Amino acid sequence: MPVIYDEYPHPIRIARQKRGLTLYDLAQLTHISVAKLSKLESKKNIRIYVDQLVSIADALDLPWSELVTSLNKYLPKKEPRHE
């Protein structure tokens, strides 16, 4: 049975809520708009830059590697190329 990731909260949302931060609080700490953070947490297909992810990790006091690892499952899987 396939895993449906929409059933699980986004790791950034989990970390933010554990720290008692609102989206507005995180936006203030990271200088990323509330709208963009909301779309990210809602697993929308948005463009996010490495420096923004670093800002989020710093604001949430998460190791960079932990944040990247937790986000990896949300990346689209590439099909192997057959030549």
PyMOL commands that set and color helices and strands:
alter all, ss='L'
color gray80, all
select helices_A, chain A and resi 5-7+11-18+23-30+34-41+50-59+64-72
alter helices_A, ss='H'
color red, helices_A
deselect
rebuild
show_as cartoon
